[in-house]
Amino acid sequence: MGLCESSLPQIGRALRPREKEALKNRLIIFVVGGPGCGKGTQCKNMAAKYGFCHVGLGQLLREEAQRSTQRGRQIRNIMQQGLLVPMALILDMVSDNLLCHPESPGFLIDGFPRELEQAKEFERLVGRDPDIVIVFDCSMETMVRRVLQRGRVEHRADDSEPAIRKRLETHYTLCEPVLTFYQQKNLLRHILAEGAPENIFAKCCSVIESLQ
């Protein structure tokens, strides 16, 4: 049975003043890039080096879908139907995750925002912009090759070449307005994500250390 539209939250929960205050002095870094650009790997490396909390949106959704909470059941049902998880649920999960780690000096939010409205709603609900938005620039051919390699290793059926190219096209279409939005705020930091992982990580460290 499908979910009744009215049973889903239509807007995210705005943080209370004390919750906003708790995040005021924490670094919030969005990390965006297409499938296979290497952002997940580099976020793990940055989290390990700097003690940041790595919030991977894809992993967050998968973990939440396995829980027996109302929100978990809603997300599981939506994903099983092949539908997009509503923005309100995504934003609530992201903000809840930030508040669950008050000891962290910073947060790397990987794969977020996926579209312009998510960026605007995050600002409204949390009461602030991210400190920076790291963009992993990578050619489509490199990303296709990397995801195909991952698919062979992990035996993932959704990592066929036509499916990858479709996901990349969707990513570029949704992401372009997000990049324009943050470019106007002077928050973008581009990293060329071709080449050896250790060289890419060195570039990431330079960006992080420019904030400290």
C-alpha positions in Angstrom: 0.0 0.0 0.0 1.3 3.5 -0.9 1.7 6.3 1.6 -1.1 8.8 2.0 0.4 12.1 1.0 -1.1 13.9 4.0 0.8 11.5 6.4 4.1 12.9 5.2 5.6 16.1 6.7 5.3 18.9 4.1 7.9 21.1 5.6 10.9 20.4 7.8 11.1 21.3 11.5 12.8 24.6 12.2 15.5 24.4 14.8 14.8 26.0 18.2 17.0 29.0 19.2 19.1 26.8 21.6 19.6 24.2 18.8 20.7 26.9 16.4 23.1 28.3 19.0 24.6 24.8 19.5 25.5 24.7 15.8 26.6 28.3 15.6 30.3 27.7 16.2 30.5 24.4 14.3 31.9 24.1 10.8 29.2 23.0 8.4 30.6 21.9 5.0 28.5 20.6 2.1 30.3 18.3 -0.3 28.8 17.8 -3.7 29.7 16.0 -6.9 28.4 13.3 -9.2 28.4 9.5 -8.5 32.0 8.3 -8.7 33.7 11.6 -8.1 35.2 10.3 -4.9 33.5 12.6 -2.4 32.5 9.7 0.0 36.1 8.4 0.2 37.6 11.9 0.7 34.9 12.8 3.3 35.9 9.7 5.4 39.6 10.8 5.1 38.8 14.4 6.2 36.6 13.2 9.0 39.4 10.9 10.3 42.0 13.7 10.1 40.0 16.6 11.6 37.6 14.8 13.9 34.6 15.9 11.9 31.3 14.1 11.7 30.7 12.6 8.2 27.0 12.8 7.3 26.5 10.8 4.1 23.0 11.4 2.8 22.7 8.1 0.9 23.9 6.1 3.9 21.7 8.1 6.2 18.6 7.2 4.1 19.6 3.5 3.9 20.1 3.4 7.7 16.9 5.2 8.5 14.9 2.9 6.2 16.0 -0.1 8.3 14.7 1.4 11.5 11.2 0.4 12.8 10.3 4.1 13.5 7.4 5.9 11.7 10.0 7.9 9.7 11.9 4.7 8.9 8.8 3.0 7.6 7.9 6.0 5.5 11.3 6.2 3.9 11.4 2.4 3.3 8.0 2.5 1.6 9.0 5.5 -0.6 12.3 3.9 -1.6 10.7 0.5 -2.4 8.3 2.4 -4.7 11.2 4.0 -6.5 10.1 7.5 -5.5 12.1 10.4 -4.3 12.2 10.9 -0.5 10.4 14.2 0.3 12.6 17.2 1.1 11.1 17.6 4.6 12.2 14.1 5.7 15.7 14.6 4.3 16.1 18.0 6.1 14.8 16.6 9.4 17.3 13.7 9.2 20.2 16.0 8.4 19.4 18.5 11.2 18.8 15.6 13.7 22.1 14.1 12.8 23.9 17.4 13.4 22.3 17.8 16.8 23.2 14.2 17.8 26.9 15.0 17.7 27.3 18.2 19.7 30.9 17.3 20.5 32.0 17.4 16.8 34.0 20.5 15.7 32.5 20.2 12.3 30.2 18.4 9.9 30.9 17.1 6.3 27.5 16.7 4.7 28.1 14.5 1.7 25.7 14.5 -1.2 23.6 17.5 0.1 21.9 19.6 -1.1 20.7 17.7 -4.2 18.5 20.5 -5.5 18.1 24.3 -5.0 15.0 24.1 -2.7 17.0 21.8 -0.2 19.7 24.5 0.0 17.1 27.3 0.7 15.2 25.2 3.2 18.4 24.3 5.1 19.2 28.0 5.5 15.6 28.6 6.7 15.4 25.7 9.2 18.9 25.8 10.6 19.2 29.6 10.5 22.5 29.8 8.6 24.4 28.9 5.4 27.2 26.3 5.4 30.7 27.7 5.9 31.7 26.4 2.5 30.5 24.1 -0.3 33.3 21.8 -1.7 32.6 20.8 -5.3 34.4 17.7 -6.7 35.0 18.4 -10.4 35.4 15.2 -12.4 34.8 14.3 -16.0 31.8 12.2 -16.8 34.0 9.5 -18.4 36.1 9.2 -15.2 33.0 8.9 -13.0 31.4 6.3 -15.3 34.6 4.3 -15.2 34.9 4.5 -11.4 31.2 3.5 -10.8 31.5 0.6 -13.2 34.5 -0.6 -11.3 32.6 -0.3 -8.0 29.7 -2.1 -9.5 31.9 -5.1 -10.4 33.4 -5.2 -6.9 30.2 -4.8 -5.0 27.9 -6.6 -7.5 25.5 -3.7 -7.6 22.8 -4.1 -10.3 22.1 -0.4 -10.5 25.7 0.4 -11.6 25.2 -0.4 -15.3 26.6 2.1 -17.7 23.2 3.4 -19.0 21.9 3.8 -15.4 25.1 5.6 -14.4 24.9 8.1 -17.3 21.2 8.7 -16.5 22.1 9.4 -12.8 24.8 11.8 -13.9 22.6 13.7 -16.2 20.0 14.1 -13.4 22.7 15.2 -11.0 24.0 17.9 -13.4 20.5 19.2 -14.1 19.6 19.4 -10.4 23.0 20.6 -9.2 23.6 23.5 -11.5 21.2 25.9 -9.8 22.6 24.9 -6.4 26.2 25.8 -7.6 24.9 29.1 -8.9 23.2 29.9 -5.6 26.3 29.3 -3.6 28.6 30.9 -6.1 26.6 34.1 -5.6 27.4 33.8 -1.9 31.1 33.2 -2.5 30.9 29.8 -0.8 32.1 27.4 -3.5 35.5 25.7 -3.3 36.3 23.6 -6.4 38.6 20.6 -6.2 39.8 18.8 -9.3 39.0 15.1 -8.4 41.0 13.4 -11.1 44.3 11.7 -10.4 45.6 9.8 -7.3 43.4 9.8 -4.2 46.2 11.1 -2.0 46.7 14.1 -4.3 43.0 14.9 -4.1 43.1 14.5 -0.3 45.9 17.0 -0.1 43.7 19.5 -2.0 40.9 18.9 0.5 43.2 19.5 3.4 44.2 22.8 2.0 40.6 23.9 1.7 39.8 22.8 5.3 42.9 24.4 6.8 42.0 27.7 5.0 39.0 27.9 7.3 40.9 27.3 10.6 
